[in-house]
Amino acid sequence: MRDADSGERNPGSRDDGSRNDGSRNGKDGGGSGAGAATGAGAGSGAGTGASGPLEARTGPRTIPGLGPATRAGIPPGAAQAVVVTGINRDSNLASVTVYERDPVTGWEAVTEEWPAHNALNGWTDDHREGDLRSPIGVYGLTDAGGRLADPGTRLPYDRGPAFSVSGFGFEGEPLEGSFDYVVAINYNRSPGNTPLDWTRPLGTEKGGGIWIHVDHGGPTQACVAVERERMRELLRMLDPAKEPVVVMGDEDSLMK
């Protein structure tokens, strides 16, 4: 069976291309977060002709590249954000940076910028099943899993053979190993369940099964994909105590 990232689907597949055979393994439990942006003001002496010292006024730093509407979508309790920035609305190339928030200093990048892929046709703010676009928005990250053993995450981790995939992607690249490690994106799903859970609160027409997973070297159906070692690093960083979220979309949309 070909994975959905190849463009083929079956009744048990989802936007990320995984197959749900109803199997599920035991879960472990997990957690990581902090922040950063500054403003400055200056005062000058008056009536003496001499300049006074500069007085820097600093506030909590914000995540660069996010506009007020996007920032407002980040829950107050979130102290960890995986920011996925697409090149443009119709591109399947993106970058990923993880930020953590300190309650005093604000948001700060804790990783370098990682290359990534998103859906074949780019991004949308009204995702539909099979539109080959990734949904724009802010979504929780609460559940993980994969074909391979837990690399050390604090998130609940569901390991099992149901994460095995085969076939080829949109550019002819093999899909094998793409779901060795995954983090479920809480778009149209019930948090607290295995990434393989088929529950769709918004209805099946709104798609679902959208994950962050291992990059197979090409665009996805709707998921975000990063290199294998970056995926392992991300799993080890994510901390449920910091209420991690993914902030995802094309550059222009995120600036709103």
N, C-alpha and C positions, 0 to 999 in steps of 0.2 A: 504494500500500500504506500502511496506517495503522500508525503507530508503536505499539509495545506500550504506551506510556504512555496511549494512547487506550482501552485495554481490549481491542484486537484483537491476535491473535498469528498468526505463520506459522512454518513449520518453521525458517526462518533467523533468527527474531527471538529476543531475549533479554529478561531482566527490565528492562533499561534501554530496550528498544524499538529497539535498533539492528538493522540488517540486515547479515548476514554474507554477502557475495557471493563470498568467497574471495579478494578482492583485498587487497593490502597494499603499502604504500609503504615507502621506506627510513626508518630511525630515526636520530635524533640522540641525544646523550647528555646528562645533567643533574644538580642539587642544592639546601638551606637549613635551621636549628634553634636553642634556648635555654630557660630555666625560672623558678618562684616560689611559698611559704607560710611563715609565721613563727610562732614561739612565743616567749613572753616570760616571764621570771621576775623576782622582786624579792627583795632581801635587806634586812633591817632591822637596825639596831644593837642590841646586847644589853648590858644592864647599865649603860648610860650614860643611857638615857632619850632618846637622840637617834636619829633615823632615819638609816640609812646610805643611800648612793646606790643607785638602781635599777640592777640589772645585767641588761641584756637578753640573753637567750640566743636566738640565731637558728640556724636550720637551713635546709637547702635547701627552697625553697618548692614546694608541690604545686599541681596544677591544681585550681582550685575546682570544686565540684560533682561530683567523682569520689570514690567510696567506696574502701575498701581492696581489694576484689576487682577492681574496674575498674582501679585503679592498678597492681595486680600483673600485669595483662594487658599492660601497656606494656613492650616489650622493653627491657632495660637499655641497649642501644646507641642507642635512639631519642632524638633530640634535637629532634624536630619532631613536633607532634601537631595534627591538625585535629579539633577537638572539635565534634561535631554533637549538639545537645541538643534532643530533641523535647518539646513541651509536656506530653504525656501519652501513655500506651500506645496510644491509639486516634486520636491526632491526626496530621494530615499537615503540620502547621506546626512549624518548628524554627528554631534559630539556629546559626550556625557561628562559631567563634573559633579562630584559629591561635595556638598556643603554641610557644615554643622553650625549650630547656633549656640552662642554663649549668652546667658541672660543679660549680661552687662554690655559686652562689646558687639554683639550681633553675629551676623553670618560670616563664615570664613571657609574658603575652599580647603578641603583636606585631601584632595587628589589632584593629579594633573588632568588635563583634558584628554579623554579617551575617544578614539574614533568609534563610530557606531553606524548601524543601519536601522532604518525604520521601514514602513510599508512601501511597497512598489510605487504607488501613485502619490505618496507624500502624506499630507495631514488633512484633518477635517475636524470641525467643531460639531458635526452631526454624524457620527460614525454609524454605518449600517453594515450588516453582515455581507461580506463579499465585496465591499467597495474598494478594497486594497489600499486603504488609508488608515493611518494611526490616529487615535482620538487625541485631540488637544485638551489639556486640563491638568488638574492636580488630583492625584489619586493615592490612596494609602498603599503601603507595602507591608503586609502582615504575614504572608505565607510563602514558603519556599519548598523546593523539592528537586528531584532529578533522578537520573538513571544511576549515577555514581554516589558514593558515600558522602555524607554531610562533611564539607570541608572545614567546619568549625563555626557555623552560623548560630546565632541566638534566636533566630526565627524558628517556628515550627517547621520541620523538614520532613517531607514525605518522599521516601526513596522506593523505587520499584521499577520493574520492567515496562510498565505502561508508558514510561517516558522515552522508550526506544522509538526511533524514527528511521525511515529509509527513503530512498528516492532522490530527486534532484530539484534544485531551486530554479528560480526564474532565469538565472544566468547559466544554468547547467551545472552548478556546483553541488556536490553531494551534501545531503542534509544530515547524514549520520553523525551523531554526537551533539546535535544542536540543543537537545534537552537534557544533556548530562547534568546541567545545573540551571535552575530557573527560579525566578521570583515572580509570583503572581502580581499583576497590576490590578488594583481593586476597581476596575471598570466593569460595571454590569456583572458583578459576582457577589457572593456572600462571604465576607471576611471570616477567617477562623476555620476555613476548610482547605483541604488539599488543593493545589492548583488544578488538579484534574476534575474538580467538582463542576458539574454541568448546570448548576442553578443560575438562572438569568433573570434577576429581579425586574429589569426593564423590558423583558421579552426577548425572544430569540432573534427577532428582526434587527435588534440593536447590536448584535454581535457579542463577542465575549471570548474568554480564554486567551486574553492578551497578557503576555509575559515579557519580562526581561530575560533573555537567554543567551546561550553561546552563539556567537556570530558564525554563520556558515559561509560567509564571504559574499553575500548578496542580499537584496531586499527581501523583506518579509511580507506576510499577509497583513499584519497590523502590529506586530510585536516590535520591541526594541532589542537589538542584538549587539553585544560587545565581545571582545576577544576573551578566550577561555580563561586566561590568568586574571584578567580584569573582573570576570564573573566570580571567580573564587574570592578575589579580594573584596568585592562588593558584599558577598554573602557573609564574610567574616566581619565586615564593618557594621552591617545593619543591626540596629538595637531596638527592640520593641519598646523599651523604656523611653526612647527618644521619639516615638511615634513617627517613624520615617514615612516620607511621601516621595512620589515621583512628580516632577513638574515638567511637562512635555509638550512640545509643539514646535512649529517653525519659528524662526527668529522674529519675524514681524508680529506674529500672534502673541508671543510671549512678552513683547514690549507694550502691549495694551494695558 
